[in-house]
């Protein structure tokens, strides 16, 4: 834990009103010592209070703790999108593909994301959805694994706790490649991989509980078994160091609308390790990934490098909104983000433990920092109803069936005072329900 934030003191059980009230001063002190506090001003938040925000009729500022589902709007984005629409599309029109750099945007924006993933330039391409990129990665990974000398690999492993779409796509990809699909608990994938395993698709962070899985160890075990690792980074990119290059990850995918703040439906990304790029055989070859896209040739010849991951015409409006959103990362080290993320989640758990009614909440978020992503998950009776009341009172998190309250901690704009106030409202809601 950084000296800027001090040690955490999370524990289980209920506390007292006086104990909880005493945490307000510490929240303010932590905010003053926060080296990332100035980044908050680069987002459009409800800090000033708006009519109808927060508690009904009070204009109380909204506390936004759902950046693990949809990141807040960076202040630079509206003007950039307006310029793209009015000038680049409205005036330059078709010329913008070259004069405004539209054509190279997938690789250019990919290189902006790459440092946040621990990847060197030229290995990340932006476009399509996470689901489409999962299909590309699994099928291409199986094809690479099956092309090895003497390899009879006909098995795809998938994280049994994965986000449902990953499971659906993995099942389809297995059918397309003639493989059997095996769902395995993420902590058992390393021991399960064997001579028939082609690839394993694993979530870096569990979307329900926020548990961080062992990317270095699992990747190394898959490689030892002769298999490839495909990682879903949706809940870790922009929240913690990933280290794709240093850990030898083969393929990775992720969305950009959570911790990367790209906006609803912003295009996803695909990482292909440089050494695998010449062998990356996409199941979705398109004119945009052709070596000579404007030759309009009947035969397909893939482009070099990360461009092989492209398919069709890029989503320019959302792509360039994402590019503008990524400017908030200028001058920010992902390691500093991780330090604050852990401090915020420690403080949230400490606040919950200090609530008089805190015993009604069971933390699912791992206490060990090495096993924690960037959210706090709490099990609670009637979690859906509780979250509905929280939102009505200006604390925006979300709910996952059957009984999980999720609160995203997004270090670029979440403050310790946000955390304290959110926990206080949660305590009031629980008291009212009792």
GULOTOR-154141 format. One record per residue: z, y, x of N, C-alpha, C, CB in turn. Coordinates in steps of 0.05 Angstrom, whole numbers, plus 5000, padded with zeros to 4 digits. Atoms other than C-alpha are relative to their C-alpha. Glycine has a CB too. Layout:
# residues N
ZYXZYXZYXZYX/...
# end
This chain:
# residues 434
500049765017500050005000500050255018502450004981/500249754984498250695026502550164998497650164991/497749825001503751175045499650224979500450135027/500449785020500451674997501149924973497050054998/499150085027502651254938502749875001498049814989/497450134998508750874963499949724988502050174985/500050285009510850164945500249984970502449865012/499850065029510149874875502749864995497649844990/497550135007516049594837499749864974502350204999/500550135026513049184781501949774996497149894999/498250235006517648684746499649944970503050075007/500350085028518048324680502550104984499749694997/497749955017522548474620500150294990502549955014/499749735012524649084579501950175016500949984971/498349814986527949704607501650174981498450175019/498549815017531450314578498450264998502850055011/501349755003529150984552500450185024500950144974/499449834977532551334610498449915024503050005006/501550114977529350874661497050084998500349705001/502849945003522450994632499650305004499049924972/500349714998523451754627500150095029502250144984/499849934972525251764701497449965015502149845012/502550054986518251524719498150244997498749754989/501849775004515052184694499850165026500950174977/500049844975517152554757498549865022502950055009/501450154979514552004802497050014995501049725002/502849985006507852014766498850275010499549974969/500949734991507252764780499950015031501850224989/500050004971509052654853497749845012502749895011/502250174991504052094861497350144996500049744984/502549855005498552534831499750225022500050134973/500249794980500153094880499349895028502750165003/500550134974499752614939497449855001502349815008/502550175003493252284914497750135015499349974971/502249894985487652394965497450004984499649855026/502550015016482452244911500250184975499549724991/499549865025485252724858497850204994502650155002/502149815005479653234867497549884986499150145026/502350135012474452724844500150014970499949715009/499749995029477152774773498450234988502950024992/501449765010473953464766497049954999500650245018/502950065000467053144776499249834976499249865025/500650155025467552794708500650174976501749734999/499549865025467253054637502049844984497350044984/497850135014473952854608501250184979502149915020/498849845022478253084550502750125009500449824976/497549904990483653394594501050244986499750065029/499249755012483654054558501049964971497750205000/499350055028484753734490497950114982502750134994/502049925019480053774432501049954972497349855004/499150055027481153824357499349724992498750204980/500550285008481953124331500449805022497349984989/499650194978483052824400503049935001499050115026/497250084997489452444415501349954973501550215016/498650045026494652424360498750174979503050075003/501549855021491352634295501150274995500049844974/499349735006491353374286501450165022501750004976/498549864980494753544351498250115023502049825012/501749924978488853634399501049905027499950305000/499050114975492553214451497749885016502249794995/502250124984487953014509499949704997500350085029/500450295001485052314506500549895028497249934990/499650144975487351834560498149765000503049905003/502250205000481251414577500549785020497350145005/499450234983482950724604498149774993502949914997/502050205007476550364586497650015019499150024971/502249994981472350494648499049745010500850175023/500950274993472049744659498049904979502349815003/502150065019467449734598497850205000501249984971/501949794998464050404601501250235015499050104971/499049784983465250914656499750274987498750005027/500249735010466451644641497550145010502550165008/502449864993460752144645500450185024499050164976/499949814977459852474714498750264992498649885025/500949735008458853224706497250075008501950205010/502749934990452353234745497849874984499749915029/502150165013448652754698498550164979501349764987/501549875021446953194637497850185010501950164983/502149824990443153724677497849845014501350205021/502150164987439553194717498249874980501249785019/501750125021437252824655498350204986501949854979/501549795013435153474623497650085017501750254995/502249944982430853624684497949785000501150055029/501950235001427752934684498350014975501549735001/501550005025425853004611498250244998502050004976/501649755004423553734611497950055021501950244999/501949944979420253794679498449765009501550125023/501450234988418753114708498249864980502049815012/501650135021416452794643498450214985501849854980/501349805017414853424603497850155013502050194990/502049834986410853804656498349835020501450225015/501550164980408953334713498849754988501849935023/500950245014408152734668499349785020497550064983/500750244984404352164704500350065030497249914994/499749934972404752544770502749945011499350295004/497250044990412252424773500449725012501950034977/499850264987411051694792499950035030497949814990/500249954971409251954861501450255008497150015008/498949754991411252684864503150024996498750234985/497149995005418252574835501449745009500650044971/498850244989419351894867500849794980502450085016/499350215020419651484804499449725010498550054974/500950274993415950904835502049865019497350015013/498250114981420950804891502950004991499850155026/497349975010427150924848501649735001500050104972/498450245000429250184842501249935027498349764991/498950054974429950104917501850235010497749955020/498549764991432450814929502849994988498650264992/497450015013438050744878501549765009499750004969/498750244990439450044903501450065027498049785004/498849934975440750334972502450194997497950145018/497649835005445750834941502349824992499450204978/497950195009449550244911500949825023499149834976/499550204980449149804972502650045016497749995020/497549974985454950125012502449924984500250285010/497750075017459550014953500349694998499750124972/499950305001457849264957500449885028497549894987/499950104973458449225032497449875009502249795003/502750104993450949125040498450215015498549924974/501849824985446049425089497650074982499049875026/502349925016439949795061497949784999498850265011/502250185003433949415036500649734988498849955026/499350265011437648855000500850024970502349895015/499249965028439249154931497850144986502750164998/502049875017434149314877501250034972497449834999/498949935026435949644811497949964979501150285000/501950035023432749454745500949774982497249955010/499450215020433249014683503049994993499149725011/497150025008439948784654501349795018500249914970/498650204985445348364686499149724993503050034996/500850265010443247774643497349915013499849994970/502650074989436047804667500349955030498050234996/499650044972438347864739501549745007501550245012/498750264997442947264731497949784999502149964978/502150215002436946854710498350005026498150054976/501649994975432847094770501649875023499350305007/498450094977438546944818500449705000502750155001/499450285001440246254793497449835005501249924973/502550154997433046004787499050025029497950094980/500949974973431046294854501849865020499850305008/498150144982437346024886499649704999502850064991/500650285002435945324860497549935015499849914970/502550054986428845364886500350005030497850204991/499549994972431345564954501549755009501650255007/498450234993436545004955498349745000502449984981/501650245003431544484932497849985021498949984973/502150004981426544694985500949915028498850275002/499050094974431144475042499349725006503050035000/500850274991429443865082502049794990499749995030/498450225009432043235048502050074978501549895023/498149925021435643624994499249914973500350315000/500450095028436143284926502150144983500049694997/497949845013440143834893499250064971500550265015/500749985029440243804817502450074984498849734991/497649925014446844114798500550305004502449845011/499249725000448844824780502950024991498150184982/497249965008456245004779500250284988501949975024/499549745012458645574735502950034995498450034973/497249925005465345924730500649944971500450305007/499350085028468645614668501250234984501949775001/498749775014472146274652498150244998502650085014/501949784998465746684658499650164974497449905011/500949855023463347234612497949834986498850285008/501750195014459646844557497150015007500350044971/502849994994452747104573499349865026499150295001/500550144975453146854644499849704995502250065021/500050285007454646164616497449924985502449924984/502450065015448846194567497650005019499650214977/502349984982443946414621500049785020500050285014/499850224981446545904670499049744988502849965010/500950245014445345354619497049994998501349974972/502949985003438245594607498749965028499150264988/501150024973436945664682500149715010501450185020/499850284993439344954693497849834987502849884993/502150145013434544694641497350065012499950074969/502549924989428845084671499449875027499950305003/500450114973430044784740500649705001501850145019/499450285001431744074717502749925011497949855015/497450054989438944134738502049944978501050235017/497750035018445443914705501950245005501549735005/498249784999450444464690502949894999499550214978/497250085001457844364706501750265000500749825024/498149785002463144864684502549935015500650084971/497850064983468744894735501850255002499049925029/498149784996475045314741499450145026503049904999/500949864975473545854793501449925025500250304996/498550074976479045644840499449715008503050034994/500750274993476244934839497149975010500549824977/502850024993469045104855499649925029498650264995/500350064971470045064931500349705004502150155016/499650294996472744354926498149834985502949934992/501850165017467744134873497249995012499950124972/502749994990461344334909499549765018499450265015/500650234984457843734939497049995007500849754985/502850024990451143464964497950034978499649735012/501949955021447943534896500050284989500549804977/499749725010450144254884497850175013502850115007/502049814991444544764888501250275003497550004981/498849735000448045404869502549994982498150214989/497749955017454545644839500150294992502749925014/499849735011455146254794503050054994498350044974/497249945002462046574799500550294995501649915025/499249725004465247204772502050095022501250044972/498149914980468647614826502750074987498850255015/497649935015473647884775499849904972500550305001/499950105027475547544710500150234980502449814995/500349775018473548014653502450034981497549984984/497749985018479647844610502650075014500449734986/497449974987485447804658500050195024501049735009/500249834976482948214717500749845026501950224998/499450164976484247634765497650015020500549704992/502049984979480447714831499749725013500850215021/500550264988477247074856499250025029497849854984/500350014971476446854928497049995008501549765012/502849994992469447084947499549895028499050294998/500650114973469846955022500449705002501850135020/499450284998473046265016498149834984502849944991/501850155017468746024958497150005012499950114972/502749984988462346274992499849815024499350295008/500050174976464145925057500049704992502450065018/500050285009465645275020497349914989502349954980/502750065011459045294983498049965022499150224981/501850024977455345405048500549745015500250245019/499350254986459044825080498949764985503049975003/501150215017456544395022497050014998501250004972/502949975001449444645032499050144976498749735003/500849875025449445044968500050305004501949924977/500149715000448245784952502150124981497250104993/498149865016453146284924498750234985502450105017/501049785017451246744866502550134988498049914978/497649875010456647254849499350224980501650135024/500249795020457347684787502150215007500449894971/498349784990460348354810500650214979498850125024/499849795021460648714743502850135000499549884973/497349895001468248814747501250065027501849824984/499049934974468848934821498550225015500149765018/501649794986463149384845501050284992497049974993/499049745005465850084851503050014995498750124976/497150015004473049844844501449895025500749834977/498850124976474349464909497949915020501849764991/502050094980470949254974499149724993501250005028/501250265007466248664963499249855026497650034982/500750124974463448535033497849794998502449885012/502150205003456948185013498949915027497850114983/501250074975453948205082501949855019498950255015/498250124981460048045123500949724992502550175003/499250265009461747445079497649814995501650024974/502350185002454647175078499249934972500449765016/500850065028453647205003497049994998501150224980/502950045002446746954984498750194979499449714992/501149855022445447294917502350124983498149834982/497949885017449347764873498750184979502050175017/501049835022448448144808502350174989498749834977/497949845013452148674770498950234983501950125021/500849785017451949224719500950265013501349984971/499349744988452549964733501450194981497450145010/498849825020455750244670503049984999498849934973/497050015000462950054686501050185022500949705005/498849834979466050294751498050175014501449825020/502049834987459450584775499150234982497649835008/500349775018459151044713497150084994501450245012/502849955004451650974702499250074972498449775009/500649945027451951054627499349754984497650204998/500550245017450950584567497349885005500450084971/502550144996445650064582498650075025498250064977/501349934975444250334651499149755015501950175019/501250244988440049854693501949865019497450065014/498350164983443449294731498749995028500449724989/501150034973442249094804500149715008501750175020/500250274989440448474843500150035030497349864991/499850014971442548334915498849745010502950035009/501250244987438347854957500550045030497049974993/499549984971440947725027497450015016501749765009/502549954986435747955077498749745011500650185024/501250254989434947265109498849824979502149855014/501150165022433346965041497650134987502149944979/502149865015428347485018497249875002499950285010/502750125000422047135044499849754983499349935029/500050255016424146515004500850054971502049805012/499149935027426346884941497649974981501250284999/502250075018421746584887501050064972499149705003/499049915026423146974823498749844977499650304997/501250135024422246614756498650204982502149864985/501349795017419847284728498350185018502250174986/501849834984414147524773498650204982498049825015/501349795015411448184748498350175018502050164984/501849844984406448694769501550195019498250174982/498449824984412049134796501049875026502350104984/499050144976414048594847497649895015501949784992/502350094986406948454869499650165026497450034983/500449864975405148614941498150234998498949805021/501949785006399349044915499850044970497249945012/499849985029401349234845497650124986502450154992/502249875012395349674832497349875006499950295008/502450154996390349164856499249854974500349805023/500450145026391248834787498649735005498350174981/501250264993389548164819501149794981500649935029/499350225018389647524777502249835013497649844993/498150174986393747164830502450175008498849875024/497649864994400947344844500749965030502449904983/499150014972403047514916502450195001497850095020/497549845002410347754921500150215022502449835001/499549784980412248404956502049905020500950254986/498050064980416448395018502750124991499250115028/497449885004423948525015501149984972499950285008/498650005026428348694956498250054977502250205001/501949955022422348914916499149754985497550155010/500650255014421248184900501749964974500549765018/498350025024426848264849499150174977502750075007/501049845022422848764808498349834981498350245011/501650155019419148544745497950194988501849874978/501949825013416149074700500750295006500249964970/499749714996416049834694502950084999498450164980/497249925000422850134712500750184977500750145026/498949825021427250474660500750265013502549874985/499749764984426351154690502250194990497450165000/498049815009430851584646502849905007499850044969/497450104994436851124653500449965030500549744985/499950044971435150974726500850265014497349905011/499449744987435351714745502750124991497850204995/497349925008441651844704502049855018500549934970/498350154982444851284745500050125028499149715001/500249884974442351604809501750255002497150065007/498449755001445652264790503049924999499350184977/497250095002452051894771501249915026500349794979/499050114974452551574839500750225020497949825012/499349794982453252254871503050045002498750264991/497049974998460752234855501149845022501349924973/499050174979461351714909499650125028498649734999/500449874974459252194964502750075012498350264996/497549944986464752235015502349824993500750274996/497950175008468751674983499849735013500049974969/499950264988470751045020501149804979501849995025/499250205020471250424976502849895006498049784998/497350104993477450225015502250194989500349995031/498149815012480950864991500249964970499250295006/500050065029478950694920501849764994497149964989/498450255004482050004927503050065003499249795021/497149934997488650294953501150134975500350185025/499049875023489250754894499949824975498350254994/500150195022487050214845502549834999497549835002/497650174999492749764867502550164993500349875027/497749835006497650344864500250064971499950265017/500149945028495450524794500949764983497250094991/499350245016495949814768502949925005498249775006/497150054995502749714803501750194982500750055029/498449805015505250354769499949944970499050295006/500350075029502550134701501949774994497149924993/498250235004506249464707502950095001499449785020/497249904997512549834729500850154974500350185024/499449855024512050304669500449814976497750194994/499750195022511049724621502749855002497749795001/497550144997517049364650502450184993500349905029/497849815006521349994641500250074971499650255016/499949945029519550064567502249854987497349944987/497950155015525349884521498949764986501350184980/501350225014520449444483498149845018498650094976/501950134982516949184545500049705000500550095028/499950295001519248474534498049884980502849914993/502050105020514148424477497349975013499850194977/502550014986508648474530500149815023499150285009/500150194978506747924578497650075018499749714990/502249934982502748154639498349755007501050135025/501850214991496647724653498850085027497749954980/500949904974494748154713501649875022500150315001/498450134979496647774776501750215015498149865020/498249824985502448084814499050035029502849905000/500949994972499347914882497550175002499449715010/502349824997494548464905497549855007500650205022/502450154992489847944936498749864977500749805021/501150145023488747654867499450194976501949784991/500249805021488048304827497550165002502550184999/502249825001481948684805500950284995498049914979/499349725006482249384775500550054971497850195011/499349965028485049294706502849884996498049894981/497450125008491749144673499549864973502350214998/500350155025491548594620502849914991498149755005/497450065012497548494574499649824976501550254993/500050175024498547934524502050124980500749705006/498449875020501248204459499449894972499550315000/500550085028502247974387498450214986502749954986/501949835015496848264342498950225019501550144977/501149814980493548574403497850174988498949845024/502249845012487548794361501150244985498249834982/498849785016491949194314501450205018502049894981/498649824982496049484371497950185014501649845021/502049844987489749714407498850214981497849835012/501049815020487150034343501950244997499749864973/498149785002493550444338500150175025502849894994/500149854975493250634411497750195000499949815024/502349835000486250894403500350234981497549844993/499549795019488251284341501950215011501249884974/498149814988493751604383499050105027502749865004/501249874976489051794440500149845026501350255004/500050174976489851214489497849794996502849865005/502350175004483150854495499949785021497450175001/500450244985483250154523498249824983502749865007/501450185019480349534491501449744997497149955010/498750255009482048854462498149775005500950024971/501650254998479648154479501549784986499449935030/498750225015481047564433501149795018498049884980/498749955025485647274418502250215001501149754989/497549845000491447704442500350175026502449824998/499949864974489648114504499350304997498049875020/500549714997490248874513498950045028502650174994/501249944973485749114571500150305005497249885002/499949724992486749764608498650025027502950125000/501449974975481749954662501250235016497150054996/499249784982484250354722497750075018502649925016/502449914986478550754750500850235019497750094980/498749814982481151114812498750275004500349875026/501249734996476051674815500950204979497049974999/499149805020478751974750502549924985497850044980/497550075012484951594727502350115017500349704996/497749884986491451954745502549834994500550294992/497550135005498451684750501450104975501950025025/498949895025500552154695498649884976499750315000/501450155022495151834651501449744994497049955008/498750275003498451164664502750034987500249875028/497449965012505351424648499950064971501650225015/500249925029503251754583499049774983498250254997/501150235015499151144562502249794995497749875015/497850195004505150684573502050104980501449945027/498249895020509451164533499049974972500550295007/501150035027504751154474500149714992497150114999/499950295006504350394479502849934991499249835025/497350055008511950374475500650104972502050125019/499649885026511950834414498749834978499050284998/501550175019506750404379501649744995497249945010/498550255004510849774391502650054985500749885027/497549935015517250124367499450044970501250255011/500749955028513750354303499449734986497550184999/500750255012511149654290502549824995498049855017/497550155005518149364298501650124977501750005025/
# end
